[in-house]
Amino acid sequence: MLTNVNGVNINYELSGNPDKPWLTFSNSLATNLHMWDDQAEALADEFHILRYDKRGHGASEPVAGPYTFDDLIDDIVGLWDHLGIKKTHFVGLSIGGMTAQGIMLKHADRLLSVVIANSMGKVAPEFVGAWQDRIDLANENGMDPLVQSTMERWFTEAFRNQGSADAEKIAKMISTTSVAGYTGCAAAIQKLNYLDSLDQISGLPVLFIAGAQDAGTPPAGMEAMHRNMAGSEYVLLDPAAHISNVERSADFTGTLSGFLANH
């Protein structure tokens, strides 16, 4: 379904049990809400589930960038307002996890718990240039030249060599993401800087899930966020690279389900 939120047409899907607590899933860069298909199916009996395509992704409007994290935060909070969602569990992977940090800092009262997977709290200066290279490549040649290198970062070699339908699905998501959405979100990532503010958050259940082979958002960065948030929990999936909810679907879902059951 499409609705206009924050001046942008945002696509979303509802599923699960309307009598249960809300659970919101936020996708990574260059994917869409269907990256969460396994988790949405597994948790459908216990939660009222909201999945959405962030601006410029999936079926959401590919508005011109650059975007900021305030834009991405306002999009999802506006969607919650539109749907009458007062409080929700929130699960975000990669840029979805970055967005989660901003929501915790600005709208903690809307959250029941937060799960941040394969993400980071601050972009090191040496990575800003790498993101600019990807932005320039997408602007000049579209998304297709980014597919192979992205898949190599996102999944372990062993998983890629299985030739799974799940990997093919993610590769297609990358290639069909709008250039405006990819470059707009990449520009937001270049300015990511939440790490040193995370110690301001208290009283909110938070779980960090890292992938041992994740070169894009390495475990060391996830551990730094975990250390900055007293009382948070940390789980390392090994083996797993960046899109751990797909590569290690059953283990990711089990970890998520166990955490949510306690909060």
C-alpha positions in Angstrom: 0.0 0.0 0.0 1.1 3.5 -0.7 0.5 6.6 1.5 2.0 10.1 1.4 4.1 10.6 4.5 6.5 13.6 5.0 5.8 14.6 1.4 6.9 11.3 0.0 4.8 8.3 -1.2 5.9 5.4 1.1 5.0 1.8 0.3 4.2 -0.5 3.2 2.7 -3.9 4.1 0.8 -5.0 7.2 0.6 -8.7 8.3 0.5 -10.8 11.4 -1.9 -10.7 14.3 -3.8 -7.4 14.9 -4.4 -8.3 18.5 -0.6 -8.5 19.3 2.0 -5.8 19.8 3.3 -3.9 16.7 6.7 -4.9 15.2 8.3 -2.7 12.6 11.0 -3.9 10.2 13.3 -1.5 8.4 15.3 -2.7 5.3 18.9 -2.2 4.3 20.2 0.1 1.6 19.4 -1.2 -1.9 16.8 -3.8 -0.8 13.1 -3.6 0.0 10.6 -4.8 2.6 10.7 -8.4 1.2 14.2 -8.9 2.6 12.2 -9.6 5.8 10.0 -12.3 4.3 11.3 -15.1 6.5 11.1 -13.1 9.7 7.6 -11.7 9.0 6.3 -15.2 8.3 7.9 -16.7 11.4 6.6 -14.0 13.8 3.1 -13.5 12.3 1.3 -15.2 15.1 2.9 -13.1 17.8 3.0 -9.6 16.3 1.2 -7.1 14.2 3.9 -6.5 11.6 4.7 -3.4 9.6 7.2 -3.6 6.8 8.0 -0.6 4.6 10.2 0.5 1.8 12.3 3.4 2.8 12.2 6.4 0.4 13.6 5.6 -3.0 13.5 1.9 -2.4 11.1 -0.8 -3.6 7.7 0.7 -4.5 8.3 3.9 -2.5 8.7 7.2 -4.4 12.3 7.8 -5.7 12.5 11.4 -4.6 15.6 13.3 -5.4 18.3 13.3 -2.8 20.5 13.8 -0.9 18.6 12.5 2.1 19.3 12.9 5.8 18.6 10.6 8.7 16.1 13.1 9.9 14.3 12.5 6.6 14.3 8.8 7.1 13.2 9.1 10.8 10.4 11.5 9.9 9.2 9.0 7.2 8.7 6.1 9.6 7.4 8.2 12.5 4.9 9.8 10.0 3.9 6.3 8.9 3.3 5.3 12.5 1.1 8.3 13.0 -0.8 7.5 9.8 -1.5 4.0 11.0 -2.2 5.0 14.6 0.8 3.1 15.9 1.7 4.6 19.3 4.4 2.1 20.3 6.2 -0.6 18.4 9.2 -3.0 18.5 11.7 -1.9 15.9 14.1 -4.1 13.9 16.6 -2.4 11.5 19.5 -3.8 9.5 22.3 -1.7 8.1 20.8 1.7 7.3 17.7 0.5 9.0 19.8 0.0 12.2 21.3 3.5 11.7 17.8 4.9 11.4 16.9 3.0 14.6 19.6 4.9 16.5 18.1 8.2 15.5 14.6 7.1 16.5 15.9 6.1 19.9 17.4 9.5 20.4 14.4 11.5 19.1 11.4 9.3 19.7 12.2 6.8 22.4 8.6 7.1 23.7 7.4 5.3 20.5 9.6 2.2 21.0 9.0 -1.0 23.0 12.4 -2.4 22.1 15.0 -2.1 19.4 17.1 -4.7 17.5 20.0 -3.3 15.5 21.6 -5.7 13.1 24.8 -5.3 10.9 25.0 -1.6 11.4 27.3 1.1 12.8 27.1 4.3 14.8 29.6 6.4 13.0 31.2 6.4 9.6 35.0 6.6 9.8 36.5 9.4 7.6 38.3 6.8 5.4 34.9 5.3 4.4 33.4 8.5 3.3 35.4 8.4 0.1 34.3 4.8 -0.6 30.7 5.9 -0.3 31.3 8.8 -2.7 32.8 6.3 -5.2 29.6 4.3 -5.1 27.4 7.3 -5.4 29.4 8.5 -8.5 29.3 5.0 -10.1 25.5 4.8 -9.6 25.0 8.3 -11.0 27.1 7.6 -14.0 26.2 4.0 -14.8 23.1 3.0 -12.9 22.8 0.2 -10.3 23.9 -2.8 -12.4 27.7 -2.2 -11.9 27.2 -2.2 -8.1 25.5 -5.6 -7.9 28.6 -7.9 -7.9 30.7 -5.9 -5.5 27.8 -5.4 -3.1 26.9 -9.1 -3.1 30.6 -9.9 -2.3 30.4 -7.6 0.7 27.0 -8.7 1.8 27.4 -12.5 1.9 30.1 -14.9 2.6 31.7 -16.7 -0.3 30.3 -20.1 0.9 26.7 -18.7 0.9 27.1 -17.1 -2.5 28.4 -20.3 -4.0 25.3 -22.1 -2.9 23.4 -20.3 -5.7 20.4 -19.9 -3.4 17.2 -18.3 -4.5 17.5 -15.9 -1.5 20.8 -14.6 -2.8 19.3 -14.1 -6.3 16.4 -12.3 -4.8 18.7 -9.8 -3.0 20.8 -9.3 -6.1 17.6 -8.4 -8.0 16.6 -5.9 -5.3 20.0 -4.2 -5.6 19.8 -3.9 -9.4 16.2 -2.6 -9.3 16.7 0.0 -6.6 16.4 3.6 -7.9 19.6 5.5 -8.3 17.9 8.4 -6.5 17.1 6.2 -3.5 20.5 4.6 -3.4 22.5 7.8 -3.7 20.2 9.7 -1.4 20.6 7.2 1.4 24.3 6.8 0.8 24.7 10.5 1.3 23.0 10.2 4.7 25.3 7.3 5.6 28.3 9.6 4.8 27.3 11.8 7.7 26.3 9.2 10.2 27.4 10.2 13.7 25.2 8.7 16.5 27.8 6.6 18.3 28.9 9.1 20.9 25.2 9.9 21.8 24.0 6.4 22.4 24.9 6.6 26.1 22.1 9.1 26.5 19.6 6.3 25.9 18.4 4.3 29.0 15.6 2.1 30.0 15.0 0.8 26.5 15.7 -2.9 25.7 18.2 -3.1 22.8 19.8 -6.0 21.1 22.8 -5.8 18.6 23.2 -8.6 16.1 26.6 -8.7 14.3 28.0 -10.9 11.5 31.5 -12.2 12.1 32.5 -11.8 8.4 30.7 -8.5 7.9 33.4 -6.2 6.4 31.0 -3.3 5.8 29.8 -3.0 9.4 32.3 -5.0 11.3 31.7 -6.6 14.7 34.1 -4.1 16.3 31.8 -1.3 15.5 28.8 -3.2 16.7 30.6 -3.9 20.0 31.4 -0.2 20.4 27.7 0.6 20.1 26.9 -2.2 22.6 29.5 -0.8 25.1 28.0 2.7 24.8 24.5 1.4 25.7 24.4 0.1 29.3 22.1 -2.9 29.6 22.1 -3.7 25.9 22.6 -7.2 24.6 25.0 -8.5 21.9 24.9 -11.6 19.7 27.5 -12.5 17.1 26.5 -14.8 14.2 29.4 -16.8 12.8 29.5 -17.4 9.9 27.6 -14.5 8.6 28.4 -11.3 6.6 26.2 -8.2 6.2 22.7 -9.4 5.4 22.7 -11.9 8.3 18.9 -12.2 8.4 19.0 -13.9 5.0 22.3 -15.7 5.2 21.5 -17.1 8.7 17.7 -16.8 8.5 16.8 -19.5 11.1 19.4 -18.4 13.6 18.7 -14.7 13.2 14.9 -15.3 13.6 15.5 -17.5 16.6 17.6 -14.8 18.2 15.1 -12.1 17.4 12.2 -14.2 18.6 13.9 -15.0 21.9 14.7 -11.3 22.6 11.2 -10.1 21.7 9.6 -12.7 23.9 11.4 -11.2 26.9 10.4 -7.6 26.1 
